[in-house]
Amino acid sequence: MEYFYVNDKKIFLDQVFTVTDLLVFLNLNIDLIVIEYNKIILPKSLWKLTMIKNNDEVEFVTIVGGG
């Protein structure tokens, strides 16, 4: 069975999807997030083009404002 990691949690794949698909599935605000894909910051312009594959590592970093 194929799998990938999201913030160090193992997730099993049952379909092929993009980074954008994953963000939508997880209901994350795409305006307030940075993606690290296999140890490299992934530009937002590549989210729709980047297919998640077996053993990939995806890290989400959210931006939080304060005052």
C-alpha positions in Angstrom: 0.0 0.0 0.0 1.3 3.5 -0.8 1.5 6.3 1.7 2.9 9.8 2.3 3.5 11.9 5.3 1.6 15.1 6.4 3.3 16.9 9.3 5.0 13.6 10.3 1.7 11.6 10.2 1.6 8.6 7.9 -1.4 8.9 5.4 -2.3 6.0 3.2 -3.1 6.7 -0.5 -6.1 5.3 -2.2 -6.2 7.8 -5.0 -3.9 10.3 -6.8 -4.2 13.9 -6.0 -2.4 17.3 -6.0 -1.2 19.4 -3.1 -4.2 21.7 -3.8 -6.5 18.7 -3.6 -5.0 17.8 -0.2 -5.5 21.4 1.1 -9.1 21.4 0.1 -9.7 17.9 1.6 -8.2 19.1 4.9 -10.2 22.4 4.7 -7.1 24.5 5.1 -7.0 28.2 4.3 -4.7 28.5 1.3 -4.1 32.2 1.9 -2.5 31.6 5.3 -0.3 28.6 4.6 3.2 27.7 3.4 3.9 24.2 2.0 7.2 22.3 2.4 7.2 19.4 -0.1 10.0 16.9 0.3 12.2 19.5 2.3 11.7 22.3 -0.3 9.3 25.3 0.0 6.8 24.8 -2.8 5.7 27.9 -4.6 1.9 28.4 -4.6 2.1 28.4 -8.4 3.1 24.7 -8.3 0.4 23.5 -5.9 -2.1 22.5 -8.6 0.7 20.8 -10.6 2.4 18.8 -7.9 1.1 15.3 -7.6 1.6 13.6 -4.2 3.4 10.3 -4.6 4.4 7.4 -2.4 6.8 8.3 0.4 6.4 12.1 -0.2 6.7 14.4 2.8 4.3 17.4 3.1 4.6 19.9 5.9 2.0 22.7 6.4 3.0 25.9 8.2 0.2 28.3 9.0 0.7 32.0 9.3 -0.8 33.4 12.5 -1.2 37.1 13.2 -1.0 38.7 16.5 -0.7 42.0 18.2 
